[in-house]
Amino acid sequence: MSSSPVRSLLDEVATDPAATCPACGAQGLAIVHEHRGIPVHSCRLMDTREQAETFTRGDLRLGFCAVCGFITNTTYEPEKQSYFVSYEETQGFSPRFRAFMKELAQRWIDGHALAGKDVLEIGCGKAEFLLLMCELGVGHGVGIDPAIVLERIESPAADRVELIRDLYSEKYGHLSGDAVICRHTLEHIHPVADFMRIIRRSLEGRPGTAVLFELPDVRRVLDECAFWDIYYEHCTYFTPGSLARLFRATGFDVTALELDYDDQYILIEAVPGSGQGEPLPLEESPDEVAEAVAGFRRRFESVEERWRAEIGEVRARGGRVVVWGSGSKGVSFLTTLGIQDEIEFVVDINPHKHGKFMPGTGHEIVAPRFLSEYRPELVIAMNPIYLEEIQADLDAMGVSARLLAV
């Protein structure tokens, strides 16, 4: 009789008996992927190349929980990070992303009757989504995030939004609303069960509060061997199944679970409850996650080599290569491949990044218009969902470079 995928994976890799799963508390995690000495932040803005190249580093050592399917960095050190200083995470300069935000905001407002109601957003970033929800009908919003920049708040709904520049903690447990929203924040939290319990306690006596989360789907990362989506800032990695299991284990009843944004993001909806309920159709088992992890491990080196060869061939004939997208994916792509002189510049549409340098690699970030003179042969886009708008920008500038997406 063949062994299960979980058993096969555990036989293949080392297990750290001292590592405890932050999601379910199970003892002993299988170490499935490692990368030493990577920058602890990907979205920090560095003023000089020297600052960028000497930026603080840490180790990535991903542990897989055979009980719940959760994946986490077992060597994560939060004290090495600060989200209060020069942190530039927004994707809001992309027309494609803005359209997605507007559609999602309207969907949640309509689906949960939030017009005229109160909303709390944990990890609101630059408050773009919260302000948008208020513009579309939400009555009042409270946002918490250490990276808020008050000087950049421009919205007709600004007077109906209260912003707190801090990390969410028990200190803010008194805050709630008719909906609690948390987008692209949970993957930055290591003690995920503790974090969810704080939110659950804050909603005691408010059984109708909608709890709406959005975060990356690691199942897609594993299936596509998208190593550029693995980096220090993301200390936790969820599949739909492991996320739903965490919600139930911390006292939430899951009401909806889906994938969106070209199946890159998990959207989960829940209410405070008993944590009971049958698995939803999208939920996979730990065995299925183990299979995906094993597949990632098998393909990792060949995918790395394919990209090194692609870049090397262009450089060998004297062509220039640029990366389009200086955020976390770009940092991870370059640091994982060990790319330095082969690529001189990284392009980004966010004007707040222009003239800055990427943590770890020290690559200078330039505006798209720079390519009109630089004339690269190859442009590597860090997300295929933006290919159409990137190609439109290249065409408008008369840049005939070949455009590839990771």
N, C-alpha and C positions, 0 to 999 in steps of 0.2 A: 504494500500500500504506500502510495506517495505521500510525502509529508506536506503540510499546509504551507502556503507562501510565507507566513510569519515564521514558521519553524525553519524553513529553508534559509530565510534571511538571517535568523539568529545563528544558524550554523555557519554562515559565511563571514560574519563580522564579529568584532569584539563587543562585549557588553560591559558597560560601566556600572557595577553593582551599587555604587554610591550615588548615582544620578537618579533623582526622583522626578516623575512626571509632574510638571506644574499644573496640568489640566485635571488629571484624575488621581494623582497621588501614588500611582504604582511605582514600585522600586525597581531600578535596573533598566537602563535604556541602551538600545543597540546603537553603536556609533557607526553611522552610515556615510558620513561625508565630512572632510576636514579641509580647512584652508587657514594657514598660519599667517599672522602679520598683515592683516588687512585694515584699512582705515575704519575707525569706529563710527564715523559719520560719512554719509554720501552727499548730503544736501547742505553742508556748511559752506559758506563762501570764504575763500582764501584770497587775501589781497596780493600775495606774492607767490611766486613759484616755490621759493624756499619754505615758506609756511606750509604750503600744500604738500611738498615732498616729505617734510618732517612731521606731518600731522600724526596725532596719537593713533596707535594701532592696537588691535586685539586679535584673538584667535576665534575661528569659527569651527565648532565641533558638534555637528548635528546628531542628536540622539532621537531615535524612533521608539515610541511607546507601543509595545505589542498588545497592550490592553485596550487602548482607546484610539490608536492610530495617529496621535499627535506627534509633531516633530518640533524640537527646540534646540537652541544652542546651549549646550551643557557647560560651556566656558564663558558665558556672557557675564560681563562686568559693567553694570549700569553706571557705576561711579566714574567711568571713563568718558561718559557722554554728558552733553548739555544741549538741550533744545532751546535754550534762551538766547543763544548768541548767533547772529547772522545765519539763521536757518531759513532756507529758501526751497520749500517743498511743493509749491503750488504748480498745478497743471493747467491753471485757468487761462493761460494765454493761447491754448489750442482751441480753435473753433469746434473741432470734433468733441473735445472733452466738455466744453461749455454746453453744447447741445445735449450731451448725456446728462450733465448735472441738472439742467432745466427739466428734462423729461422725468428724471428720477424724483426731483423735488415735487413736481406736479402730481406724479403718481402716488407718492406718500401722502401728500396733502389730501388728495381725493380719496384714497383708499382708507385713510384713518380719520377722516372728517376733522382735519386740523385747521381749517379756516377759522381765524379769530381766536385760536387756542394758543397755549404756551408750549414752547419747545426748548429742551436743553440739548446742546451738542457738546459732547466730550471729545476733545481733540479736534477743534474746529479749524486749525490751521490759520489761514488768513481771513477766515470767516466768510468766504465767498458763498458757500452752500447755505449757511444760516441766513445771511442777508438775502439771498435769492428766495429762500422759503418765505421770508417775511414780505418780500416784494410780491410774491405770488399769493399771499393771503393769510399766512400765519400771523397771529396777533402780536406775540412778543417772544423774543428769543434770548437765551443766555448761552454764551459760548465760553469754553475754557480751553486754553492752549498756551504753552510757553512761547510759541513763535508768533503770536499776534503782533502785528505792526499797526498801531492805531492811526498813524499818519497815512496809511494806504486805504483806510475805510472810506469808500465813496459809494453811497447808496441812498436813494430816497427813503429807505426803511431804517437808516442808521439810528434814528432816535427811538426805535422800538427794539433795539438789540443792546444787551449788556455784555461786555466782554471782560473776561478775567484772565490775566496773563500769568498762568500758573499750570502746574501739572495737576490732573485730577487725583484726588485722594479722599480718604475718610473725612478730611476737613470740609469737603463740599458735599457730604452725604445729605445735607439738609435741602439741597437743590433737586428739583424734579420738574415734571411738567406733564402735559398730556401726551408727549412723546419724548423719548430719550434716544438721541441719534449719536452714533459713533462710527465714523468713516475713516478707514485706513489709519487706525490707531492701535487696535488690539494686537496687531502683529509686532508692535514696538514694545509690548508689555511682556515681561517674563513671568511674573506670578499671575497668570491669567485667571485662575480660579479665584484667587483672592480679590482681584480686580472686579470680576463679575459679582462676587458676593457683596462688595461695597455698593454696587449699583442696585442689587436685589434688596438690600436692607433699606436703601433710600426710597424704595417704592412700596414699602410695607403700608398696607391700607389703601393702596392705589391700584387695584386689580385691573383697571381698564387701560393703564398706560401702555402705549405702543413702544416697544424696544426695537430699534431699527439699526442694524449694523451692516457695514460694507467692508470687505477686506479681500486681499488676493487669494486665489485658489491655488494651493501648492500642488494639487493633483495635475493641473495643466502644466506647471513647471516641471514636474517629474516626467510626465508623458512626452513632453517636447524636449526634454533635456535642456531646459532654458536656464543654464547656470548663471546667466546675468541677472536673474531674479532672486538670487541667493546672496545676501550680504549681511554685514554686522548689525545694521540698524533693525533689520527684521530678525528678531531673536526668537520668534515663534512662527510656526507655519501650519496653516489649517487646510483641511479638505472640508467639503460640506458635511461629511459624516462626523469628523472629529469636532467640528464647530457646534453642530447640533447636540452632540453628546455633552460638550462642556456646558451649553446653555441649560440642558435638563438637569445636569448634576449640580448646578448652582441655583436651582429653583425657578427656572423659566419654562413656560410651555411654548414650544415652537409652533408657530402658526403658518409659516411660509418659508421656503428655502429654494433659491434659484440661482442661476448663473447669468451674468450680464456683461456688457462691454466686451463683446467678442469672446465671451466665456472666460474672461480673465478674472472677474470679480465674483465673489460670493455675496449674495444679498440674503440676509436672514431677518425674519420678523418674529417677534415673540411678545408675550405678556408675562408679568409676574404670576407665578402659580405654584404647582406642586412638583413640577419637573416630570410629570408622567406623560404618556402619549406614545403612540407607535411611530417607528421611523418613517420619514417621508421618502418618496421615490428617489430623490437625488442622493440620499445618504448611502455611502459605500461602507464596507466593513474594513477592519484593520488588515484583514488578509489582502484585500484589493489595494490598500495603500502599500503594503509590503511588496506586492508585485510591481507597483509603479516605482518604488524606491530601487528595487533590484534592477529594473530596466534602465533607470537613470544611471546607476553605477556602471552598468555594462557599456553604455554609450558615451559616457562623459569624456573620456580621453579622445575618442574619434571626433567628437563635435569640436573640442578644443583645437585639435590638429587641423580640422577643415577650415576653421576661421583663421588660424595662423597662416595656412597655405594660401588662402584667398588674399589676405593682406600682403603676404610675401611676394606673390606673383605680380601684383600691381607695382610694388616698390622695386622689384627686380628690373622692370622695364622703364623705371624712372617716373612712374605715375604717382600721384598724390592721393592719399586716403584721408577722409575725415569721418568722424562719428557724429551723428545728429542725435542729440539728447544727452545733456550733461548731468542728469539726475542719477539716481541710485543704479539703474540698469547700466548706464554708461560707465560709472565708476567700477562696478563689478565686472563688466565685460573687459575693461582694460587691465584691471589688477589681476584677474584670473588668468588672462592670457600673457601677462607680463609685458604688455605693450608699452614702449616708451618712444624711441626715436622714429619708429615706423609710422607713427601718426603724430602730427604736430599740433593740430587744433581740433576742438570739439565745438560743434554748433549748437546753439540753443535759441529758441524764440523768446525766452524770458529776458527782457531788457535789464532786469536787476542782476543778472549773472554775467553780463558782458564785461570783459576786461578782468574777470576773476579767474581763479585757478582751481582745478578739481582736487579734492583731498586724496592724498596717496600718490597719484601719478604725476601731479603738477601740470597737467595739460591746460593750456589757456582756452577759455571759453569765448567764442566770437559770435557775432550776429550773423544771420543768414546772408546779408548783403556782402559780407567778406568774401563769399565764394565767387562773386562776380569777377574779382581779380585773381583769387587764389587758383581757380580752375582745377578742382580735384577730378580725378578719373573715377573714383569710387566713393560713394556716400553710403555709410552703414547706418540705417535707422534703428533705433533702440526699441521700437515698438511697431509691429506691422499695421496696427490700427491707424497710424498716422501717415501711411504711405501716400495716400491720395493728396493730402494737404501739403506734404513735403514736396511731392512731384510738382504740384502747382506752383510752389515757391521757386523751385529750381527752373521751371519753364519761364516764369515771369522774369527771372534774372538772366535768362539766356544761358544757363549752365547745363551742359549736355552730359553731365556725369551719369554713370550707371548707378542706380539706386537699388540697394539690397536691404532687406530687413532681417533682423535676427530671428 
